[in-house]
Amino acid sequence: MMDWTDNHFRTLARIISKYAWLYTEMVVAETIVHQKDNSDRFLAFPAEQHPIVLQIGGSNVDNLSKATELATAYSYDEINLNCGCPSGRVAGHGCFGARLMLDPEFVGDAMSAIAASCSVPVSVKCRIGVDDHDSYEELCKFVDTIVSKSPTRHFIIHSRKALLNGISPAANRRIPPLKYEYYFGLLRDFPEVQFTLNGGVNFIDQVNVAMGQGAHGVMVGRAAYNNPWSTLGYVDSAVYGVKSDSLSRRQVLEKYQIYADSVLEKDTPHRPSVRQLVKPLLNMFHSEPGNGLWKREADAALRHCKTVKSFLEETLDALPDSVLDSQLSGDPPKWDGNFDNMETLLPPKYTAGTKDEFKLHACLAMST
Ligand SMILES: Cc1cc2nc3c(=O)[nH]c(=O)nc-3n(C[C@H](O)[C@H](O)[C@H](O)COP(=O)(O)O)c2cc1C
């Protein structure tokens, strides 16, 4: 997630969960290509972050391919193409993000080029449609075309469509309704392809319910950022079935502080500020007693602290020891929803090759 899942947040996430797959923010292919002498800034990550997926964005096949080649040196575990971002800023760069869904042939060619430039699996993250191009058939045609033109066998499905009418990216993650039935339709109609469910998953229990109903994987976005400890903290035990280290928040912060201050000690260009390094920590005490006071103290401390160690020393007294030292135990909180009505909502079965071509938007020309 842009500006959120940077190296620092991912480091925190990895301290909390050893097994969750981590995704980078979208990195624009042109940035990687044009800044190739400075590529560490955009592509480097600590080895502990594996398994990690690089998400790239763009609409120029040569640049997507070159960017992938340059990223090879960093040993990402998967390369993902963004076909879901509705931002006008990104869309204005050309046929980019969610707009690419209107041009499945192009995405198929792009994925083929990306796959040829690396030796790891490749994947696509997309919406279930764009504007009026929101039928299940069109979504299937998109998947079908990419699968037939490239080795892509993994799609992450943000289960709401994108509206390219100028509403904000935040509204685009809230206003179009979630249609999980499209996701479950894809599971039924493309048994050879892996689909990860995304959108509106706020509980780890919900992940397990989805997996129980056949989901191959679930991507959690905002909930992991907004409440990292009690979302990511359950992943290893409840999803992967591995006994986790069960760190207290104080222990998580101690580990993160060692990382953060080591970054500050390095004399590198674009060295982050203490504020940037503290940002991922700000939701660690979501809904806990003392959180409000701690946030106010954090605000004041960030005006003068030169290290994350001093920041923590100055602020953690605002939180009760019971909050700092307790560990997650037992099962994650129950999700009170279900996917039980999916059977009745499932769209008609897709049969490859029998569907009419749908009209592509004008951006088709821009992408070739
Ligand atoms: C601040 C922010 C930045 C995001 N940046 C990206 C991005 O760079 N690439 C991407 O594929 N999705 C991005 N997303 C969308 C999320 O990955 C996800 O698809 C969306 O939030 C729905 O999932 P959720 O309900 O679990 O948050 C972003 C979301 C937010 C809130």
The ligand as an SDF file (V2000), in Angstrom:
LIG
                    3D

 31 33  0  0  0  0  0  0  0  0999 V2000
   -3.0700    3.9070    1.6530 C   0  0  0  0  0  0  0  0  0  0  0  0
   -3.3320    2.7770    0.6890 C   0  0  0  0  0  0  0  0  0  0  0  0
   -2.4280    2.5670   -0.3410 C   0  0  0  0  0  0  0  0  0  0  0  0
   -2.6350    1.5060   -1.2370 C   0  0  0  0  0  0  0  0  0  0  0  0
   -1.6860    1.2700   -2.1900 N   0  0  0  0  0  0  0  0  0  0  0  0
   -1.8230    0.1780   -2.9900 C   0  0  0  0  0  0  0  0  0  0  0  0
   -0.7890   -0.1860   -3.8990 C   0  0  0  0  0  0  0  0  0  0  0  0
    0.2610    0.4510   -3.9740 O   0  0  0  0  0  0  0  0  0  0  0  0
   -0.9990   -1.2700   -4.6800 N   0  0  0  0  0  0  0  0  0  0  0  0
   -2.1390   -2.0210   -4.5920 C   0  0  0  0  0  0  0  0  0  0  0  0
   -2.2770   -3.0110   -5.3070 O   0  0  0  0  0  0  0  0  0  0  0  0
   -3.1090   -1.7210   -3.7330 N   0  0  0  0  0  0  0  0  0  0  0  0
   -2.9740   -0.6370   -2.9300 C   0  0  0  0  0  0  0  0  0  0  0  0
   -3.9620   -0.3490   -2.0280 N   0  0  0  0  0  0  0  0  0  0  0  0
   -5.1780   -1.1730   -1.9820 C   0  0  0  0  0  0  0  0  0  0  0  0
   -4.9990   -2.3400   -1.0170 C   0  0  0  0  0  0  0  0  0  0  0  0
   -3.9290   -3.1720   -1.4200 O   0  0  0  0  0  0  0  0  0  0  0  0
   -6.2640   -3.2030   -0.9810 C   0  0  0  0  0  0  0  0  0  0  0  0
   -6.5090   -3.7390   -2.2510 O   0  0  0  0  0  0  0  0  0  0  0  0
   -7.4870   -2.4300   -0.5400 C   0  0  0  0  0  0  0  0  0  0  0  0
   -7.2190   -1.5760    0.5490 O   0  0  0  0  0  0  0  0  0  0  0  0
   -8.6260   -3.3970   -0.1540 C   0  0  0  0  0  0  0  0  0  0  0  0
   -8.1870   -4.3060    0.8260 O   0  0  0  0  0  0  0  0  0  0  0  0
   -8.4880   -4.0820    2.4110 P   0  0  0  0  0  0  0  0  0  0  0  0
   -9.9800   -3.9100    2.5290 O   0  0  0  0  0  0  0  0  0  0  0  0
   -7.9760   -5.3070    3.0710 O   0  0  0  0  0  0  0  0  0  0  0  0
   -7.7810   -2.8210    2.7990 O   0  0  0  0  0  0  0  0  0  0  0  0
   -3.7790    0.6900   -1.1170 C   0  0  0  0  0  0  0  0  0  0  0  0
   -4.6800    0.9050   -0.0650 C   0  0  0  0  0  0  0  0  0  0  0  0
   -4.4640    1.9470    0.8370 C   0  0  0  0  0  0  0  0  0  0  0  0
   -5.4330    2.1590    1.9770 C   0  0  0  0  0  0  0  0  0  0  0  0
  1  2  1  0
  2  3  1  0
  2 30  2  0
  3  4  2  0
  4  5  1  0
  4 28  1  0
  5  6  2  0
  6  7  1  0
  6 13  1  0
  7  8  2  0
  7  9  1  0
  9 10  1  0
 10 11  2  0
 10 12  1  0
 12 13  2  0
 13 14  1  0
 14 15  1  0
 14 28  1  0
 15 16  1  0
 16 17  1  0
 16 18  1  0
 18 19  1  0
 18 20  1  0
 20 21  1  0
 20 22  1  0
 22 23  1  0
 23 24  1  0
 24 25  2  0
 24 26  1  0
 24 27  1  0
 28 29  2  0
 29 30  1  0
 30 31  1  0
M  END
$$$$
